Amino acid sequence: METEVLIIGGGTTGTGIARDLALRGIDCILLEQSDINSGASGGNHGLLHSGARYIFKDGETAAECAEEGALLKKLAPHCIEDTGGLFVAVEGDDEKYIADFPGMCEKYGIPVKPVSYAEALEKEPCLSEKAISVFSVQDASIDPFMLSLDNLADAESHGAKLLRNSRVTGFEIRKGTIACARVRDIRTGNTFFIDAVQYINATGAWADTVARMADAAIPMIYSKGSLVITQDRISRRVINRLRKASDADIITPGGTVSIAGTTSVEIDHLDDIRATAEEVDHIIKEGAAMVPELSTTRFIRAYAGVRPLVKKENGSGRSISRNYTLLDHLADGLDNFITITGGKLTTYRLMAEKTADMAADRLKNDNPCLTSTRPLPKSAKGEWTEPGKSPKIWSSSPTAGDTLICECEMVSESMVDRIVEALKAEGAAPDLEEVGNRSRIGKGPCQGTFCSFRLAAYLYGKGELSDDQGIFQVRQFVNERWKGFEPLVRDKELMRVELQESFLCGLFSMEHSNELMKGYDDEP
Amino acid sequence: MTNPDNGIYNVAVIGAGTAGTAASIFASQRGLSTIQLGRPSEMSFASGCLDLFSIIPGETPKFFANPWKGIESLLDRNPEHPFSKVSQKEIKAGFDAFSRFMETCGIQYTKENDANRFIITPAGTLKPTWHVPSSMSAGSAALKRKKKILITGIKGLKGFGADQMASTLKSFHPDIRAVTVQFPGREKAGDLMCERLAWDLETPHVLEKFAAVLASHTCGAETVGLPAILGVHRFVELKEKIESIIKKQVFEIPTLAPSVTGLRMKEAFLAAAPEAGIKTCSQSVKKIDMDTEGNFVFHITQGLEKERITAEHVVLATGRFMGRGLCIKDGRIREALFDLPVTGPDSRSLWYERDFFDAKGHGVNRAGIETDPCFRPLDANGDVFHPRLFAAGGILAHQDWKREKSGSGISISSAFKAVSSIRKGS
């Protein structure tokens, strides 16, 4: 396989780079080891920062966020809900920080307005009565899945190609130039090679892992951040704690839910990233200081992402280190390898532009970046990510005999048919995981207890599954939901888990495959 | 016996699942005036099979075709398991008494050489169990004797994928195939419910039409598997009638809740209870007090009337979290009605494994109340909480019925032992 640029990592940055390059007429392949946004791009708040969060720590980042945020609201409005945001200080918070806040915002060009408590309460009745100071800013919520899928769709329509479930396992380097990348299809286990002119490492937390394959280490710190999703939306606006950036001080609304977080826990390795019960308790306790309802509301999922932080002390001249890190790897003796990591979801486009600039320059391509002026087209790929989308479509186009597979999120057989067709067109296997990733199936209150089975049964009926694949796929599907639900099980949730286990294990014996049962009843 | 002369019941059974039902039956069989309370919705989860014991959960789970050998081996490893408090003789006596009662209600069980057998589940997996209702026994026999099986699904009936079941079972049982048919009169419906179809089939012409649809697909099969929809009341008769029309053996496969198999047990029990002298009341009990004589007192609402119930003995068969026998108070697991202490994992981080299907099972499932050898709950000091309070079923500690496939076994045997320990007028 040959291409001009091989982009490794299908997060918001990778898909953004793919679109940027494709619009410049540069041929590229996007390689993703699992699925779009399966790393930190999918494990965040979905917050389009006003920048106010960073004014004390990093003014430059703050200004970048303000500028990019405003740009994205214009260019990708369908991915954004322009909620606005509040910064709220409660009794006991640092008075000096509060006093300096509006001045610092103005210094970096971030629009800010003081809000009286009465007015704030009218806007957001969920606010604590212990609030002592409130400012409004221009935060918004953004759907990172829709954003990446739309970037990808536009990139593909301009010739870019996506390879999912494909992991780089090494590079062949000849005299300081990467000749090709060795790639494994993790579904089939087959290895193949991709021959590119430039190689871009946009793997976020995995940047060091991939760089090491090219003998170029990046000193990194992995900071895990956990978040929880509420069953119902708590506020109309983004609500930030007005204090020095700390744990659990942002609540972002998104569609029908709210997301509270985050924590910051340094971790050593990137396997099995998940939120813990302790982190969930901490988020709820801290968040409840601003919004007391958090301590009584129901939660539907906890999840975590890893912030890829590049250690500063090793940052020599080769690193252009702002909130993100762009490395040209010339000092590593490599002339066609680029790493982009760190950064914010809000500045993903800018990061993609700077990275594409470097690659285009090396390819002697003079075409300008178009992503700062051309609107991001809405695509069919992203439409299923929106909570509440399924019911809307289902109720607007009812067909007789269209059976609901997922009753919690109202996903019907005909909708699954459409997703299966789309997956096949992409060359992906229409299995439980893929259909789950592209729909709301399993994401409602039953967390897959009933719908995982119905979906498996339906896919068997369509001939998409065979042999005993279904047992393993249902287990995997349920475990993916379990990963996000287990940290939340504290009280009434025990009932739901018991119900689920009574069916899946008590009645179905799903914990054992039929293979184990062979010879079982021969014993006298 | 329904209304005791002195207004005091010998036994109040709290809970309407398998343990509560079994306890009520055993109490009435012993001539004790009995009232059973609780929402019978618990029964809608029942598969209809009576498990005894099949699997010791663990890193490497151990499977037992012979439940008695299994229990012996289990008690070596887990001497505090509820089975440690009942002898083989008592377990057998409990199952005999329970199935005898069910037989009088029309529910018959078959068992083979005292050994565990498989039933086919809607997932296409195999579940080991002990007593199989007669409506399902042809399936277990067909698996054992390698007969040609046809699994029949019904269009619009969700969660019962005939193709899924046949494909999944193929490597275990090669002679299996699947067909999905339309249910007469419900061809256009998008969502079908098992219970609705079961009521439909009680109408003779629907049954005949359905049998005719089946007959056109059964060529080459020896045994035909259907979702459990063959009637709510007249299931024995309906199954025989279909068999006589299609000239094949038929067996039912239990479905997800609300299941017809569970509904049958509930209906049969409720119908037979008055004659057996069991008063039933489908209300949950939220609070129980003591009177000056040391009897248990609580209130139920019958229509607009509030009725005071007094009982000498209570059998606590309230189940686990779903049945609301266990609850969380200040982050700790407690028993809901008497606030009895619960043995179990100390912290929340020890409740569950990361893999939902971990073969060891989850720590929280072994939590429960401690009892003396007669199943009388113990207090925090390890003393009997009340001499006339007993417990049975899922609420007991040191068991994991979902993984052991021991739900009915624990419920029936603990209910039997508890009720046997009740001395009238004591």
Chai-1 contact restraints between the chains, C-beta under 6 A:
chainA,res_idxA,chainB,res_idxB,connection_type,confidence,min_distance_angstrom,max_distance_angstrom,comment,restraint_id
A,A277,B,R348,contact,1.0,0.0,6.0,A-B,restraint_1
A,A277,B,S349,contact,1.0,0.0,6.0,A-B,restraint_2
A,G401,B,K188,contact,1.0,0.0,6.0,A-B,restraint_3
A,G401,B,G190,contact,1.0,0.0,6.0,A-B,restraint_4
A,D402,B,G190,contact,1.0,0.0,6.0,A-B,restraint_5
A,T403,B,G156,contact,1.0,0.0,6.0,A-B,restraint_6
A,T403,B,G190,contact,1.0,0.0,6.0,A-B,restraint_7
A,T403,B,D191,contact,1.0,0.0,6.0,A-B,restraint_8
A,F453,B,G159,contact,1.0,0.0,6.0,A-B,restraint_9
A,R454,B,K158,contact,1.0,0.0,6.0,A-B,restraint_10
A,R454,B,G159,contact,1.0,0.0,6.0,A-B,restraint_11
A,A456,B,Q164,contact,1.0,0.0,6.0,A-B,restraint_12
A,A457,B,G161,contact,1.0,0.0,6.0,A-B,restraint_13
A,A457,B,Q164,contact,1.0,0.0,6.0,A-B,restraint_14
A,Y460,B,G161,contact,1.0,0.0,6.0,A-B,restraint_15
A,Y460,B,D163,contact,1.0,0.0,6.0,A-B,restraint_16
A,Y460,B,Q164,contact,1.0,0.0,6.0,A-B,restraint_17
A,Y460,B,S167,contact,1.0,0.0,6.0,A-B,restraint_18
A,G461,B,G161,contact,1.0,0.0,6.0,A-B,restraint_19
A,G461,B,D163,contact,1.0,0.0,6.0,A-B,restraint_20
A,S466,B,S167,contact,1.0,0.0,6.0,A-B,restraint_21
A,D467,B,S167,contact,1.0,0.0,6.0,A-B,restraint_22
A,D468,B,T168,contact,1.0,0.0,6.0,A-B,restraint_23
A,G470,B,Q164,contact,1.0,0.0,6.0,A-B,restraint_24
A,G470,B,T168,contact,1.0,0.0,6.0,A-B,restraint_25
A,R475,B,F357,contact,1.0,0.0,6.0,A-B,restraint_26
A,V478,B,F356,contact,1.0,0.0,6.0,A-B,restraint_27
A,N479,B,F356,contact,1.0,0.0,6.0,A-B,restraint_28
A,W482,B,F356,contact,1.0,0.0,6.0,A-B,restraint_29
A,E486,B,Y352,contact,1.0,0.0,6.0,A-B,restraint_30
A,D491,B,I328,contact,1.0,0.0,6.0,A-B,restraint_31
A,L494,B,F321,contact,1.0,0.0,6.0,A-B,restraint_32
A,M495,B,F321,contact,1.0,0.0,6.0,A-B,restraint_33
A,M495,B,M322,contact,1.0,0.0,6.0,A-B,restraint_34
A,E498,B,R320,contact,1.0,0.0,6.0,A-B,restraint_35
A,E498,B,F321,contact,1.0,0.0,6.0,A-B,restraint_36
A,E498,B,M322,contact,1.0,0.0,6.0,A-B,restraint_37
A,L499,B,M322,contact,1.0,0.0,6.0,A-B,restraint_38
A,E501,B,K402,contact,1.0,0.0,6.0,A-B,restraint_39
A,S502,B,K402,contact,1.0,0.0,6.0,A-B,restraint_40
A,C505,B,K402,contact,1.0,0.0,6.0,A-B,restraint_41
A,G506,B,K402,contact,1.0,0.0,6.0,A-B,restraint_42
A,L507,B,S47,contact,1.0,0.0,6.0,A-B,restraint_43
A,F508,B,T121,contact,1.0,0.0,6.0,A-B,restraint_44
A,F508,B,A123,contact,1.0,0.0,6.0,A-B,restraint_45
A,F508,B,T125,contact,1.0,0.0,6.0,A-B,restraint_46
A,S509,B,T125,contact,1.0,0.0,6.0,A-B,restraint_47
A,S509,B,K127,contact,1.0,0.0,6.0,A-B,restraint_48
A,E511,B,F357,contact,1.0,0.0,6.0,A-B,restraint_49
A,E511,B,A359,contact,1.0,0.0,6.0,A-B,restraint_50
A,N514,B,L126,contact,1.0,0.0,6.0,A-B,restraint_51
A,N514,B,F172,contact,1.0,0.0,6.0,A-B,restraint_52
A,M517,B,L126,contact,1.0,0.0,6.0,A-B,restraint_53
A,Y520,B,F63,contact,1.0,0.0,6.0,A-B,restraint_54
A,Y520,B,A65,contact,1.0,0.0,6.0,A-B,restraint_55
A,D521,B,A65,contact,1.0,0.0,6.0,A-B,restraint_56
A,E523,B,A65,contact,1.0,0.0,6.0,A-B,restraint_57
